[in-house]
Amino acid sequence: MSALLTEEELKKWTGFEQRQKLESFLRENKIKFTYGKGNKLITTAEAVNQAFIGTKAANDKGDDFF
């Protein structure tokens, strides 16, 4: 797995096939994400780790997006 996680990887990892449910999961778990080429969701392994380990990024602005 690369440092950048694609929408397809996120769907496989979370088990959510519908984008709306995936977005809700990411927001509920405070995982920052953005939209890449083709309007696909992307995030980083670091963003996932921060949400579940509890570390905070130096550039944390408190919103859902990078």
C-alpha positions in Angstrom: 0.0 0.0 0.0 1.4 3.4 -0.9 1.2 6.5 1.3 -1.6 7.8 -0.9 -4.9 5.8 -0.5 -7.3 5.8 -3.4 -11.1 5.6 -3.2 -11.0 2.0 -4.3 -8.5 1.1 -1.6 -10.6 2.9 1.0 -13.7 1.1 -0.1 -11.9 -2.3 0.2 -10.4 -1.4 3.6 -13.7 -0.1 5.1 -16.1 -2.4 3.3 -18.2 0.5 2.1 -19.1 0.4 -1.6 -21.2 3.5 -1.7 -19.3 6.8 -1.7 -21.7 8.6 0.6 -21.2 5.9 3.3 -17.5 6.0 2.8 -17.4 9.8 3.2 -19.6 9.6 6.3 -17.2 7.0 7.8 -14.2 9.2 7.0 -15.8 12.3 8.6 -17.1 10.4 11.6 -13.6 9.1 12.3 -12.0 12.5 11.6 -10.0 11.2 8.7 -9.0 14.1 6.5 -9.5 13.6 2.7 -9.8 15.4 -0.5 -10.9 14.7 -4.1 -8.4 13.8 -6.8 -8.6 13.2 -10.5 -12.1 12.2 -11.7 -13.5 13.5 -8.4 -12.3 10.4 -6.6 -11.7 10.4 -2.8 -8.1 10.3 -1.7 -6.3 10.5 1.6 -3.0 9.4 3.1 -1.9 6.6 5.3 -0.8 9.3 7.7 -4.3 10.8 7.9 -5.7 7.3 8.7 -3.0 6.7 11.4 -3.6 10.1 13.0 -7.3 9.4 13.3 -6.8 6.0 15.0 -3.6 6.5 16.9 -4.5 10.0 18.0 -1.6 12.0 16.8 -2.2 15.5 15.4 -0.7 16.8 12.2 1.3 20.0 12.4 -0.9 21.6 9.7 -4.2 20.5 11.3 -6.9 23.2 10.5 -9.7 21.3 12.1 -11.7 20.6 8.9 -12.2 17.4 6.9 -10.0 18.4 4.0 -6.3 18.6 3.5 
